[in-house]
Amino acid sequence: MDLRLRKTKKNKQVNQQTNKFKKEIIEKREKNKMETTDDEGLRTSVTQGDQKNLKDSGNVFENKSINQLILFFSIPAILSLMLESFASMIDTVFAGHLGEMSGSALSAMGILSPVLSLFIAAQLIFGVSTGIIIAKRLGEKDKEKINNTFKVGLFSSLIFSTLISLIIFICQDQLLSIIGANGQVRVLAKQFLNVAAIFNVFSSVGYTLVNMIRSFGYPKMEIVIVISATLINIIFNVLFTFVFKMGIVGIGLATLISEMSYTLFAVLFLVRKGLWMQKSYLKIKEVKSILLLLIKIGFVQFLMQALNSLNGFTVNKVLLNYGDVVYLGSWAVCNSIYSMMLLPLIGFTEGIQSVIAYYQGSHNDGKKKIIKAKTLKYSLAYSLITTTVVYLFSGHLTKLFTLDANIITASTSITKIMLIGFPFMGIIYTLIAFMQVSGQEESASKLEIVRQVVLFIPLCIILPLLFSEFSIMNIKPELGVFFAMPISNIISLFFYTGRRVR
């Protein structure tokens, strides 16, 4: 009996030990499985992380700091627009060195400035907006929408600029009569306008493509393209003007060749980088959606430039009423100087727009706010420094355009008057650039309408009458016209800030 009990007890102990051993083996197996799974998961996550890093390695928006991005995008855009402005100034400079006809040629360029501004407005409406939307889509990482925006933006730019050129070409006689072109000034203006109607199309398409190049993250290439086109412009200007004696027609043809080169270089770069648009089917509904978005954003730029054109026309008419052609030539010179000052500021804000648009697309509000604050600070600093420098050397700058003593004297006075409101203009352009990207296009349009329609045009007409009637500080009424610019800038900015406070 005792023997059986001992055997039974012993068997239980053996079974318990066996079960315990089996349990330990099973636990070890499970543990090994979990470790293997964790290792595989870790390897997978590391691989995915590496892939993500490799994917983002070419994304400048993610790999650079905010200050680096500001420099990387703004400097090429600034240099590009300065060179483009220089190309426009080249035409005026060559027009001022055409011998006996230089005075009439300068007046022709001055009287055509509203029309040329309208051409620029035509390229801005799709050029700027297409770049902004592509930057947003890059932030969203939506390749299909990027391609669709590319197609709609490019073809819209081509069609719209062609229509504008055709209308101007067909109605050029009536247009020249409206802007007050007479005699030799009218003949020269018509000759240049015939060529300008052609180069406007290439300029518009090229501008749209170069904006896309910047938005894709290649702002440095923008400088290369613009420098190449500018050098071509200078070379052919010298050949056509001084060697072949083609006069103002030669100036226009040199610009045409440079704009064709500008467009061709942009196309070649986009194709080489594999960024050119791909074949795809677009529904009419989608085309309308993209087109409306582009127009909504680009309309602000179009409105600004179109109103600049209207204001230039108003200035011309008022100056013609006082019968002094010297002030028309001086206005052309001052307009070129002012554009040289303003375009770097526009280039700076346009470059930053691409960065802000990208972070808006990727919903990174923190970086977007920091960039906005820094942009406003840098824009104001630039405006103040530039105003001081140009004011001190305004006499020397005007001598670059002409040797006519009367035009130099008048241009120096006009430039100093226009400079009074330039720092305020710096703030206005920066605010408008922010509004375009942030979906506040309507507010930006209202600000421009107040500045250029409600204020500038009435002041442009009224101020000369006041200076003439009351002999205020013995200032000529022709000079009184130009006080409308700083006054309208200052009042419109206070109008905007007052609305924001309320």
Secondary structure as the mmCIF struct_conf table of DSSP 4:
data_model
#
loop_
_struct_conf.conf_type_id
_struct_conf.id
_struct_conf.beg_label_comp_id
_struct_conf.beg_label_asym_id
_struct_conf.beg_label_seq_id
_struct_conf.end_label_comp_id
_struct_conf.end_label_asym_id
_struct_conf.end_label_seq_id
HELX_RH_AL_P HELX_RH_AL_P1 ASP A 2 ASP A 56
TURN_TY1_P TURN_TY1_P1 SER A 57 GLY A 58
HELX_RH_AL_P HELX_RH_AL_P2 VAL A 60 ASN A 63
BEND BEND1 LYS A 64 LYS A 64
HELX_RH_AL_P HELX_RH_AL_P3 ILE A 66 ALA A 95
TURN_TY1_P TURN_TY1_P2 GLY A 96 HIS A 97
BEND BEND2 LEU A 98 LEU A 98
HELX_RH_3T_P HELX_RH_3T_P1 GLY A 99 MET A 101
HELX_RH_AL_P HELX_RH_AL_P4 SER A 102 GLU A 140
TURN_TY1_P TURN_TY1_P3 LYS A 141 LYS A 141
HELX_RH_AL_P HELX_RH_AL_P5 LYS A 143 ILE A 170
TURN_TY1_P TURN_TY1_P4 CYS A 171 CYS A 171
HELX_RH_AL_P HELX_RH_AL_P6 GLN A 172 ILE A 178
TURN_TY1_P TURN_TY1_P5 ILE A 179 GLY A 180
HELX_RH_AL_P HELX_RH_AL_P7 GLY A 183 SER A 215
TURN_TY1_P TURN_TY1_P6 PHE A 216 GLY A 217
HELX_RH_AL_P HELX_RH_AL_P8 PRO A 219 VAL A 238
HELX_RH_PI_P HELX_RH_PI_P1 LEU A 239 VAL A 243
BEND BEND3 PHE A 244 PHE A 244
HELX_RH_AL_P HELX_RH_AL_P9 GLY A 247 ARG A 272
TURN_TY1_P TURN_TY1_P7 LYS A 273 GLY A 274
BEND BEND4 TRP A 276 TRP A 276
HELX_LH_PP_P HELX_LH_PP_P1 MET A 277 LYS A 279
HELX_RH_AL_P HELX_RH_AL_P10 ILE A 284 ASN A 321
TURN_TY1_P TURN_TY1_P8 TYR A 322 GLY A 323
HELX_RH_AL_P HELX_RH_AL_P11 VAL A 325 GLY A 361
TURN_TY1_P TURN_TY1_P9 SER A 362 HIS A 363
HELX_RH_AL_P HELX_RH_AL_P12 ASP A 365 LEU A 392
TURN_TY1_P TURN_TY1_P10 PHE A 393 PHE A 393
HELX_RH_AL_P HELX_RH_AL_P13 SER A 394 THR A 398
TURN_TY1_P TURN_TY1_P11 LYS A 399 PHE A 401
HELX_RH_AL_P HELX_RH_AL_P14 ALA A 405 LEU A 419
TURN_TY1_P TURN_TY1_P12 ILE A 420 GLY A 421
HELX_RH_AL_P HELX_RH_AL_P15 PHE A 422 VAL A 437
TURN_TY1_P TURN_TY1_P13 SER A 438 GLY A 439
HELX_RH_AL_P HELX_RH_AL_P16 GLU A 441 ILE A 449
HELX_RH_PI_P HELX_RH_PI_P2 VAL A 450 PHE A 456
HELX_RH_AL_P HELX_RH_AL_P17 ILE A 457 PHE A 470
HELX_RH_3T_P HELX_RH_3T_P2 ILE A 472 ASN A 474
HELX_RH_AL_P HELX_RH_AL_P18 PRO A 477 GLY A 480
HELX_RH_3T_P HELX_RH_3T_P3 VAL A 481 PHE A 483
HELX_RH_AL_P HELX_RH_AL_P19 ALA A 484 VAL A 501
#
